[in-house]
Amino acid sequence: MPGFEVFGEEERKHVQDVLDSGILMRYGFDGMRNGHYKAQEFEQKFAKLMGAEFCQMTSSGTSALTVALASAGIGAGDEVIIPTFTFVATFESIIALGAVPVLCDIDDTLCLNPEAVKQKITQNTRVIMPVHMCGSMADLNPLKTICEENNLILLEDACQAIGGTYNGKQLGTIGDLGCFSFDFVKTITCGEGGAVVTNSRSYAENADKYQDHGHDHVGNDRGAETHPFLGYNYRISELHAAVGLGQLEKFEDVLKKQKQYYTILREELRSIPEVTFRRVPQDGKESHAFLNFFLPDEDTTRKAHKAISNAGVDACFYWFDNNWHYYKKWEHLTEQKSLGRLPSDVRANLQDFKTTDFSASDAWMSRTISSLIKVGWTEDEMKHRAQQLKQAILSVL
Ligand SMILES: *Cc1c(COP(=O)(O)O)cnc(C)c1O
């Protein structure tokens, strides 16, 4: 997955443009910037690449989620349905707005289960947020139908699945809004950065203002701009956007290599009858950023994961025990630990995690191992790695 493995001349050239002009800010200073508007250029290229009407860069994937929610008018007390398997950024972005994250079970796609989502809808639900974890997606057609029937917004967190598709469309462009992260370990990196894509002009206009203190961006005099509503500073810098532009130039090559390496690993593991693979919805194509597979039960999976680490194979994850990605280790959320008082709607309405049943999620996650696919490996290293993984798994069966 990580784009930092392929840094080179492309990034250097764009960064040098910015340093030469000295203008590190995306707005203003028009006479001094030698015609360079790196953030704007990235937004135009990325929207085109994704097949979306609009793109708004932000300072991170987390802020992209907050900006996307805010641009759709989500605020205090609104409920947002999210999966139990995601990254902590998902609920952070919701709580930042005073809205309430509602955790919901996943299925064998390792993403939101549409049937479980239906059970979580209340009169306060406003958004369903599937998170395309580890390069693949939820059953998006049923989720879209649920949104249409209940007048809800579909917001895709595509931070880990850039380049994957569903029904021939890029992940992130199927719902009303989609979010991407360009943090240091993502497929395309800016160092830190993110983006919101949408086909809605009003969401795009809201996002543009919200991520820059509510400035209306009308005219060339920043001092004269008005503020139609409150906003924050979630801007991307020109330096970060410049790195992203360099990365975009090799995006296709990175995707190709991910697919090639993913296939090598999958072919090797396919010969083990006890190994099954995560379900990819019928019309979906993975980004191949990870290969995810199941073993028959938790005990075998734990043993296999241990054997894999003992064999010195890195970048293989047992997310069930992970502090960042699975609800079981989010005690800051589940026990409502906060530096200040949490928004009152969150305090009053957060699920009781002692009594809410997520055994369906546990059943899948306890059997899941994920291997990252790194484009920095050589083909021989990938083949060797696939062999080692297979041997390690066989050793515990
Ligand atoms: C990385 C990530 C984010 C947040 O992105 P940052 O740029 O690190 O803030 C959000 N959701 C998912 C699923 C992620 O993997």
PDBQT file of the ligand as one rigid body, heavy atoms in Angstrom, charges set to zero:
ROOT
HETATM    1  C1  LIG A 401      -6.035   6.449   7.555  1.00  0.00    +0.000 C 
HETATM    2  C2  LIG A 401      -7.495   6.345   7.767  1.00  0.00    +0.000 A 
HETATM    3  C3  LIG A 401      -8.278   7.456   8.137  1.00  0.00    +0.000 A 
HETATM    4  C4  LIG A 401      -7.725   8.772   8.568  1.00  0.00    +0.000 C 
HETATM    5  O1  LIG A 401      -6.777   9.326   7.800  1.00  0.00    +0.000 OA
HETATM    6  P1  LIG A 401      -5.636  10.297   8.386  1.00  0.00    +0.000 P 
HETATM    7  O2  LIG A 401      -5.182  10.940   7.111  1.00  0.00    +0.000 OA
HETATM    8  O3  LIG A 401      -4.585   9.458   9.019  1.00  0.00    +0.000 OA
HETATM    9  O4  LIG A 401      -6.266  11.260   9.301  1.00  0.00    +0.000 OA
HETATM   10  C5  LIG A 401      -9.646   7.290   8.203  1.00  0.00    +0.000 A 
HETATM   11  N1  LIG A 401     -10.226   6.118   7.959  1.00  0.00    +0.000 NA
HETATM   12  C6  LIG A 401      -9.510   5.036   7.620  1.00  0.00    +0.000 A 
HETATM   13  C7  LIG A 401     -10.215   3.755   7.337  1.00  0.00    +0.000 C 
HETATM   14  C8  LIG A 401      -8.126   5.102   7.550  1.00  0.00    +0.000 A 
HETATM   15  O5  LIG A 401      -7.418   3.998   7.261  1.00  0.00    +0.000 OA
ENDROOT
TORSDOF 0
